[in-house]
Amino acid sequence: IVDKMEHPPQPFAMPPPYPYPQPPPPPPQQPCKQNVKN
């Protein structure tokens, strides 16, 4: 985990700790997620 934090290859996959009780978003598998990224 520390290694990834040192140099996050994909920030969208492992975003910072959410301020609210919500698990991290799933991988870029849904079209909605891609739309948001675009």
PQR file with spaces between the fields and no chain letter, atoms N, CA, C, O and H, PARSE charges and radii, in Angstrom:
ATOM       1  N    ILE     1       0.845   -1.206    0.000 -0.4000 1.5000
ATOM       2  CA   ILE     1       0.000    0.000    0.000 -0.0000 2.0000
ATOM       3  C    ILE     1       0.881    1.257    0.000  0.5500 1.7000
ATOM       4  O    ILE     1       0.596    2.231   -0.696 -0.5500 1.4000
ATOM       5  N    VAL     2       1.955    1.211    0.796 -0.4000 1.5000
ATOM       6  CA   VAL     2       2.854    2.373    0.863 -0.0000 2.0000
ATOM       7  C    VAL     2       3.461    2.644   -0.514  0.5500 1.7000
ATOM       8  O    VAL     2       3.572    3.792   -0.945 -0.5500 1.4000
ATOM       9  H    VAL     2       2.187    0.420    1.362  0.4000 1.0000
ATOM      10  N    ASP     3       3.851    1.559   -1.193 -0.4000 1.5000
ATOM      11  CA   ASP     3       4.455    1.714   -2.513 -0.0000 2.0000
ATOM      12  C    ASP     3       3.518    2.471   -3.447  0.5500 1.7000
ATOM      13  O    ASP     3       3.928    3.393   -4.152 -0.5500 1.4000
ATOM      14  H    ASP     3       3.760    0.627   -0.843  0.4000 1.0000
ATOM      15  N    LYS     4       2.249    2.063   -3.436 -0.4000 1.5000
ATOM      16  CA   LYS     4       1.278    2.710   -4.316 -0.0000 2.0000
ATOM      17  C    LYS     4       1.119    4.182   -3.929  0.5500 1.7000
ATOM      18  O    LYS     4       1.019    5.055   -4.791 -0.5500 1.4000
ATOM      19  H    LYS     4       1.915    1.314   -2.863  0.4000 1.0000
ATOM      20  N    MET     5       1.098    4.433   -2.653 -0.4000 1.5000
ATOM      21  CA   MET     5       0.931    5.827   -2.184 -0.0000 2.0000
ATOM      22  C    MET     5       2.135    6.663   -2.625  0.5500 1.7000
ATOM      23  O    MET     5       2.001    7.848   -2.933 -0.5500 1.4000
ATOM      24  H    MET     5       1.179    3.724   -1.953  0.4000 1.0000
ATOM      25  N    GLU     6       3.297    6.039   -2.649 -0.4000 1.5000
ATOM      26  CA   GLU     6       4.507    6.773   -3.025 -0.0000 2.0000
ATOM      27  C    GLU     6       4.396    7.269   -4.477  0.5500 1.7000
ATOM      28  O    GLU     6       4.709    8.422   -4.772 -0.5500 1.4000
ATOM      29  H    GLU     6       3.406    5.077   -2.399  0.4000 1.0000
ATOM      30  N    HIS     7       3.955    6.398   -5.357 -0.4000 1.5000
ATOM      31  CA   HIS     7       3.816    6.778   -6.771 -0.0000 2.0000
ATOM      32  C    HIS     7       2.568    6.122   -7.357  0.5500 1.7000
ATOM      33  O    HIS     7       2.645    5.064   -7.982 -0.5500 1.4000
ATOM      34  H    HIS     7       3.701    5.461   -5.117  0.4000 1.0000
ATOM      35  N    PRO     8       1.434    6.753   -7.149 -0.5600 1.5000
ATOM      36  CA   PRO     8       0.163    6.213   -7.634  0.2800 2.0000
ATOM      37  C    PRO     8       0.120    6.184   -9.162  0.5500 1.7000
ATOM      38  O    PRO     8       0.095    7.238   -9.796 -0.5500 1.4000
ATOM      39  N    PRO     9       0.112    5.002   -9.755 -0.5600 1.5000
ATOM      40  CA   PRO     9       0.082    4.869  -11.211  0.2800 2.0000
ATOM      41  C    PRO     9      -1.263    5.337  -11.783  0.5500 1.7000
ATOM      42  O    PRO     9      -1.325    5.844  -12.903 -0.5500 1.4000
ATOM      43  N    GLN    10      -2.326    5.163  -11.009 -0.4000 1.5000
ATOM      44  CA   GLN    10      -3.666    5.569  -11.465 -0.0000 2.0000
ATOM      45  C    GLN    10      -4.444    6.202  -10.302  0.5500 1.7000
ATOM      46  O    GLN    10      -5.083    5.498   -9.521 -0.5500 1.4000
ATOM      47  H    GLN    10      -2.275    4.751  -10.099  0.4000 1.0000
ATOM      48  N    PRO    11      -4.382    7.531  -10.197 -0.5600 1.5000
ATOM      49  CA   PRO    11      -5.068    8.241   -9.100  0.2800 2.0000
ATOM      50  C    PRO    11      -6.576    8.023   -9.142  0.5500 1.7000
ATOM      51  O    PRO    11      -7.243    8.056   -8.108 -0.5500 1.4000
ATOM      52  N    PHE    12      -7.112    7.800  -10.347 -0.4000 1.5000
ATOM      53  CA   PHE    12      -8.567    7.611  -10.471 -0.0000 2.0000
ATOM      54  C    PHE    12      -8.970    6.282   -9.861  0.5500 1.7000
ATOM      55  O    PHE    12     -10.112    6.117   -9.433 -0.5500 1.4000
ATOM      56  H    PHE    12      -6.570    7.774  -11.187  0.4000 1.0000
ATOM      57  N    ALA    13      -8.034    5.322   -9.817 -0.4000 1.5000
ATOM      58  CA   ALA    13      -8.359    3.995   -9.279 -0.0000 2.0000
ATOM      59  C    ALA    13      -8.281    4.011   -7.754  0.5500 1.7000
ATOM      60  O    ALA    13      -9.065    3.352   -7.071 -0.5500 1.4000
ATOM      61  H    ALA    13      -7.106    5.457  -10.166  0.4000 1.0000
ATOM      62  N    MET    14      -7.315    4.782   -7.229 -0.4000 1.5000
ATOM      63  CA   MET    14      -7.154    4.817   -5.766 -0.0000 2.0000
ATOM      64  C    MET    14      -7.131    6.267   -5.301  0.5500 1.7000
ATOM      65  O    MET    14      -6.078    6.796   -4.948 -0.5500 1.4000
ATOM      66  H    MET    14      -6.678    5.318   -7.783  0.4000 1.0000
ATOM      67  N    PRO    15      -8.294    6.904   -5.302 -0.5600 1.5000
ATOM      68  CA   PRO    15      -8.375    8.315   -4.896  0.2800 2.0000
ATOM      69  C    PRO    15      -8.082    8.484   -3.410  0.5500 1.7000
ATOM      70  O    PRO    15      -8.007    7.493   -2.683 -0.5500 1.4000
ATOM      71  N    PRO    16      -7.917    9.712   -2.949 -0.5600 1.5000
ATOM      72  CA   PRO    16      -7.638    9.973   -1.533  0.2800 2.0000
ATOM      73  C    PRO    16      -8.803    9.538   -0.651  0.5500 1.7000
ATOM      74  O    PRO    16      -9.896    9.286   -1.160 -0.5500 1.4000
ATOM      75  N    PRO    17      -8.595    9.446    0.645 -0.5600 1.5000
ATOM      76  CA   PRO    17      -9.644    9.040    1.590  0.2800 2.0000
ATOM      77  C    PRO    17     -10.836    9.983    1.531  0.5500 1.7000
ATOM      78  O    PRO    17     -10.709   11.183    1.775 -0.5500 1.4000
ATOM      79  N    TYR    18     -11.986    9.428    1.208 -0.4000 1.5000
ATOM      80  CA   TYR    18     -13.194   10.253    1.099 -0.0000 2.0000
ATOM      81  C    TYR    18     -13.560   10.848    2.462  0.5500 1.7000
ATOM      82  O    TYR    18     -13.397   10.196    3.493 -0.5500 1.4000
ATOM      83  H    TYR    18     -12.090    8.453    1.011  0.4000 1.0000
ATOM      84  N    PRO    19     -14.049   12.077    2.459 -0.5600 1.5000
ATOM      85  CA   PRO    19     -14.437   12.750    3.709  0.2800 2.0000
ATOM      86  C    PRO    19     -15.699   12.126    4.304  0.5500 1.7000
ATOM      87  O    PRO    19     -15.992   12.293    5.488 -0.5500 1.4000
ATOM      88  N    TYR    20     -16.436   11.406    3.465 -0.4000 1.5000
ATOM      89  CA   TYR    20     -17.680   10.797    3.952 -0.0000 2.0000
ATOM      90  C    TYR    20     -17.544    9.274    3.918  0.5500 1.7000
ATOM      91  O    TYR    20     -16.717    8.740    3.179 -0.5500 1.4000
ATOM      92  H    TYR    20     -16.198   11.270    2.503  0.4000 1.0000
ATOM      93  N    PRO    21     -18.343    8.584    4.706 -0.5600 1.5000
ATOM      94  CA   PRO    21     -18.290    7.103    4.763  0.2800 2.0000
ATOM      95  C    PRO    21     -18.748    6.476    3.459  0.5500 1.7000
ATOM      96  O    PRO    21     -19.889    6.029    3.340 -0.5500 1.4000
ATOM      97  N    GLN    22     -17.849    6.446    2.481 -0.4000 1.5000
ATOM      98  CA   GLN    22     -18.203    5.812    1.203 -0.0000 2.0000
ATOM      99  C    GLN    22     -16.999    5.073    0.648  0.5500 1.7000
ATOM     100  O    GLN    22     -15.905    5.633    0.582 -0.5500 1.4000
ATOM     101  H    GLN    22     -16.922    6.809    2.579  0.4000 1.0000
ATOM     102  N    PRO    23     -17.187    3.828    0.251 -0.5600 1.5000
ATOM     103  CA   PRO    23     -16.072    3.029   -0.288  0.2800 2.0000
ATOM     104  C    PRO    23     -15.586    3.615   -1.607  0.5500 1.7000
ATOM     105  O    PRO    23     -16.340    4.316   -2.282 -0.5500 1.4000
ATOM     106  N    PRO    24     -14.354    3.345   -1.982 -0.5600 1.5000
ATOM     107  CA   PRO    24     -13.797    3.883   -3.232  0.2800 2.0000
ATOM     108  C    PRO    24     -14.601    3.401   -4.429  0.5500 1.7000
ATOM     109  O    PRO    24     -15.174    2.312   -4.381 -0.5500 1.4000
ATOM     110  N    PRO    25     -14.657    4.174   -5.488 -0.5600 1.5000
ATOM     111  CA   PRO    25     -15.416    3.801   -6.691  0.2800 2.0000
ATOM     112  C    PRO    25     -14.816    2.576   -7.362  0.5500 1.7000
ATOM     113  O    PRO    25     -13.613    2.338   -7.256 -0.5500 1.4000
ATOM     114  N    PRO    26     -15.639    1.798   -8.051 -0.5600 1.5000
ATOM     115  CA   PRO    26     -15.156    0.592   -8.734  0.2800 2.0000
ATOM     116  C    PRO    26     -14.225    0.969   -9.882  0.5500 1.7000
ATOM     117  O    PRO    26     -14.124    2.143  -10.238 -0.5500 1.4000
ATOM     118  N    PRO    27     -13.558   -0.002  -10.453 -0.5600 1.5000
ATOM     119  CA   PRO    27     -12.629    0.267  -11.563  0.2800 2.0000
ATOM     120  C    PRO    27     -13.374    0.857  -12.752  0.5500 1.7000
ATOM     121  O    PRO    27     -14.600    0.770  -12.809 -0.5500 1.4000
ATOM     122  N    PRO    28     -12.664    1.455  -13.700 -0.5600 1.5000
ATOM     123  CA   PRO    28     -13.295    2.065  -14.874  0.2800 2.0000
ATOM     124  C    PRO    28     -13.954    1.014  -15.746  0.5500 1.7000
ATOM     125  O    PRO    28     -13.479    0.704  -16.839 -0.5500 1.4000
ATOM     126  N    GLN    29     -15.057    0.471  -15.246 -0.4000 1.5000
ATOM     127  CA   GLN    29     -15.746   -0.596  -15.987 -0.0000 2.0000
ATOM     128  C    GLN    29     -17.100   -0.092  -16.489  0.5500 1.7000
ATOM     129  O    GLN    29     -17.620   -0.585  -17.491 -0.5500 1.4000
ATOM     130  H    GLN    29     -15.442    0.723  -14.359  0.4000 1.0000
ATOM     131  N    GLN    30     -17.667    0.892  -15.788 -0.4000 1.5000
ATOM     132  CA   GLN    30     -18.983    1.420  -16.188 -0.0000 2.0000
ATOM     133  C    GLN    30     -18.807    2.607  -17.133  0.5500 1.7000
ATOM     134  O    GLN    30     -17.859    3.379  -16.994 -0.5500 1.4000
ATOM     135  H    GLN    30     -17.245    1.292  -14.974  0.4000 1.0000
ATOM     136  N    PRO    31     -19.718    2.750  -18.090 -0.5600 1.5000
ATOM     137  CA   PRO    31     -19.656    3.868  -19.036  0.2800 2.0000
ATOM     138  C    PRO    31     -19.803    5.212  -18.325  0.5500 1.7000
ATOM     139  O    PRO    31     -19.237    6.218  -18.752 -0.5500 1.4000
ATOM     140  N    CYS    32     -20.561    5.213  -17.248 -0.4000 1.5000
ATOM     141  CA   CYS    32     -20.779    6.443  -16.484 -0.0000 2.0000
ATOM     142  C    CYS    32     -19.431    6.984  -15.986  0.5500 1.7000
ATOM     143  O    CYS    32     -19.144    8.177  -16.086 -0.5500 1.4000
ATOM     144  H    CYS    32     -21.021    4.395  -16.900  0.4000 1.0000
ATOM     145  N    LYS    33     -18.614    6.066  -15.447 -0.4000 1.5000
ATOM     146  CA   LYS    33     -17.322    6.485  -14.902 -0.0000 2.0000
ATOM     147  C    LYS    33     -16.471    7.094  -16.037  0.5500 1.7000
ATOM     148  O    LYS    33     -15.848    8.141  -15.862 -0.5500 1.4000
ATOM     149  H    LYS    33     -18.847    5.097  -15.366  0.4000 1.0000
ATOM     150  N    GLN    34     -16.459    6.438  -17.169 -0.4000 1.5000
ATOM     151  CA   GLN    34     -15.645    6.937  -18.286 -0.0000 2.0000
ATOM     152  C    GLN    34     -16.147    8.316  -18.712  0.5500 1.7000
ATOM     153  O    GLN    34     -15.355    9.211  -19.005 -0.5500 1.4000
ATOM     154  H    GLN    34     -16.965    5.588  -17.312  0.4000 1.0000
ATOM     155  N    ASN    35     -17.465    8.477  -18.744 -0.4000 1.5000
ATOM     156  CA   ASN    35     -18.051    9.758  -19.127 -0.0000 2.0000
ATOM     157  C    ASN    35     -17.557   10.853  -18.189  0.5500 1.7000
ATOM     158  O    ASN    35     -17.184   11.942  -18.624 -0.5500 1.4000
ATOM     159  H    ASN    35     -18.109    7.749  -18.506  0.4000 1.0000
ATOM     160  N    VAL    36     -17.562   10.550  -16.913 -0.4000 1.5000
ATOM     161  CA   VAL    36     -17.134   11.552  -15.920 -0.0000 2.0000
ATOM     162  C    VAL    36     -15.665   11.894  -16.141  0.5500 1.7000
ATOM     163  O    VAL    36     -15.269   13.057  -16.059 -0.5500 1.4000
ATOM     164  H    VAL    36     -17.865    9.665  -16.559  0.4000 1.0000
ATOM     165  N    LYS    37     -14.859   10.867  -16.423 -0.4000 1.5000
ATOM     166  CA   LYS    37     -13.426   11.104  -16.624 -0.0000 2.0000
ATOM     167  C    LYS    37     -13.223   11.982  -17.869  0.5500 1.7000
ATOM     168  O    LYS    37     -12.377   12.876  -17.870 -0.5500 1.4000
ATOM     169  H    LYS    37     -15.181    9.923  -16.489  0.4000 1.0000
ATOM     170  N    ASN    38     -13.980   11.729  -18.892 -0.4000 1.5000
ATOM     171  CA   ASN    38     -13.859   12.511  -20.116 -0.0000 2.0000
ATOM     172  C    ASN    38     -14.327   13.927  -19.839  0.5500 1.7000
ATOM     173  O    ASN    38     -14.312   14.769  -20.737 -0.5500 1.4000
ATOM     174  H    ASN    38     -14.667   11.002  -18.891  0.4000 1.0000
